[in-house]
Amino acid sequence: VDTRQNDTVVQFLKLMDNKALRLQDTQGKTALHLAIEKKIGYAASQLINVVNSKDLGLQDTQGKTALHLAIENGMNDIAMQLISKMDGEDLR
């Protein structure tokens, strides 16, 4: 991935309001859920960095959090990043 694209993604995410980052689609998926489902690790990592830690535990309509999806998709680095930033309440 082009580092200029990465920088653009980071700049864009920093400009976004936290309310926008917690928006969920009709299936309850946030941008973080979608980045993990599509296995776009860099985007997922950057989202984890900017999303409020309380919002990392948002569940989709199937009750899955971003952490569930990261584990299911074998994205162990993303799962570890999530665990290190999530509130203990969301890890239960």
N, C-alpha and C positions, 0 to 999 in steps of 0.2 A: 504494500500500500504506500502510495506517495506521501511523504512526510508533510507536504503542503496541504494535502487533503486532511491529514490528521490534525494539523494546526487549525484548519478551518472548522473542523468538527468541534474541537475544544473551544474555540472562540464562540461558535454558535451556541453551544450548550451553556456557556457562562452567561450569555445574554438572556437566556430563557428564564422566565419566572418559575419558581418552584411549583406553582399551581399547574402550569403547563406540563411540567415533567411528571406530574402524578395523574394526568388525564388517562382514562381507561376507555378502550373501545367497547363495542357491544359484547365482546367475550371477556371483558374485564382485564384485558392486557394493556400494560403500560409500554412506553418506548423501551424500557429495560427488558420486559418480558420478550418483546419482539426481537430485540437485538440478540438476546440469548437463543431464542428459537431459531433464528437465521444463522447462528454461530458467527456473529460479527463481534469477535472478542474485543477489538479495540474500542468500538462504540460502546459495548457493554461496560467495559472498564471505565471509560470516561463518564458514562451515566452514573455509575456507582460513586464516582468522585464528586459529582455535583448534586445528586439527589439527596434530599434530607434523609438522614438515617431512619427516621420514623416511617418513611414511605417505602423503604426497601422491602418491607414485609407485606406490601399490598398483594392481595390474592386475586387471581382471575376467577371466572365463573366455575371453574373446576376445583377451586380451593388451592391452586398452586401459586407459590411465590416464585420470585426470580431465582431464589436458591434451589427450589425443587427442580426448576427447569435447567439450571446450570449443571446440577448433578446428573439429571436424566440425559443431558446432551454431552456428558463427559468433559465439560469445561471446568476442570478442577481448579485452575488458577482463578477463574471468576468466582467459583464457589468459595474459595478461601478468602478472596477479597471481600465478598459479601459477608461472610462470617465475622471477619475482623471489624466491619463497620456497623453491622446490625445490632439493634437493641436486644438484650437478653430475652425480652418478652417475645420477640419475633422468631426466636430460635427454638421455641418449645414445640 
